[in-house]
Amino acid sequence: MVNKVQTLHATLDEKQLKSLKGYVDELVVCMTKSKSISESQSDIISLAHDELKLPKKLIRRIAKVQYAQSLQEEVAEFKDFEALVESLNEVK
C-alpha cells in the first residue's frame, strides 16, 4: 500500500488517498446516473418528436422553460431578440 503521494498540488497520506478514492468512486456513480438520465431524456424527446412531429429543439426548450419556470424571462429575451433582428433588417 502507498504511504504517501506527492503531487504539484498536495501531499496525500494513506488516509487522504482513501478519502480521495471514496470521492472519485462517488463521482463515477453520479456520472453513470447522469448519463442514464441524459439517455432517458433523449429517448423521451425522440418519442414526443415521432408522435407529435414537433422539432426536438422545441420540445427540449419547452421542458427547460417549464423546469426552470422561466416563461416570462424567455418571452422578454425573445422580444429583445425580435426587436434587434427587426432593427437590423431596417439598417441599410
C-alpha positions in Angstrom: 0.0 0.0 0.0 1.2 3.5 -0.8 2.1 5.6 2.3 2.3 9.0 0.7 1.9 10.6 -2.7 3.3 14.0 -3.6 1.9 16.0 -6.5 2.2 19.6 -7.7 -0.9 20.4 -5.6 -0.7 18.4 -2.4 1.0 15.6 -0.5 -1.6 13.0 0.4 -1.1 10.3 3.0 -2.9 6.9 3.0 -6.0 8.2 4.8 -6.3 11.1 2.4 -5.8 8.7 -0.6 -8.7 6.5 0.7 -10.8 9.6 1.1 -10.0 10.7 -2.5 -10.8 7.2 -3.7 -14.2 7.4 -2.0 -15.0 10.8 -3.6 -13.9 9.6 -7.0 -16.0 6.4 -6.7 -19.0 8.5 -5.7 -18.5 10.9 -8.7 -18.3 7.9 -11.0 -21.7 6.7 -9.7 -23.1 10.1 -10.2 -21.7 10.3 -13.8 -23.2 6.9 -14.6 -26.6 8.1 -13.3 -26.3 11.4 -15.2 -25.5 9.5 -18.4 -28.5 7.3 -17.9 -30.8 10.2 -17.2 -29.5 12.0 -20.3 -30.2 9.0 -22.5 -33.7 8.8 -21.0 -34.3 12.4 -21.8 -33.2 11.9 -25.4 -35.5 8.9 -25.7 -38.5 10.9 -24.4 -37.7 13.7 -26.8 -37.5 11.3 -29.7 -40.8 9.7 -28.7 -42.5 13.1 -28.5 -41.0 14.1 -31.8 -42.0 10.9 -33.6 -45.6 11.1 -32.2 -46.2 14.8 -32.5 -43.9 15.8 -35.3 -42.6 18.8 -33.3 -39.0 19.7 -33.6 -36.8 18.2 -31.0 -35.3 21.6 -30.2 -38.7 23.0 -29.4 -39.6 20.0 -27.1 -36.4 20.4 -25.3 -36.8 24.1 -24.9 -40.4 23.8 -23.6 -39.2 21.3 -21.0 -36.3 23.5 -20.0 -38.6 26.6 -19.6 -41.1 24.6 -17.6 -38.4 23.1 -15.4 -36.9 26.5 -14.7 -40.3 28.2 -14.5 -38.8 30.9 -16.6 -41.5 31.7 -19.2 -41.6 35.4 -18.6 -37.8 35.6 -18.9 -37.9 33.6 -22.1 -40.6 35.8 -23.5 -38.7 39.0 -22.6 -35.5 37.7 -24.1 -37.4 36.8 -27.3 -38.9 40.3 -27.5 -35.4 41.7 -27.2 -34.2 39.3 -29.9 -37.1 40.1 -32.2 -36.6 43.9 -31.8 -32.9 43.6 -32.6 -33.5 41.4 -35.7 -36.2 43.8 -37.0 -33.9 46.8 -36.4 -31.1 45.1 -38.3 -33.4 44.4 -41.2 -34.0 48.2 -41.4 -30.3 49.1 -41.5 -29.1 49.9 -45.0 
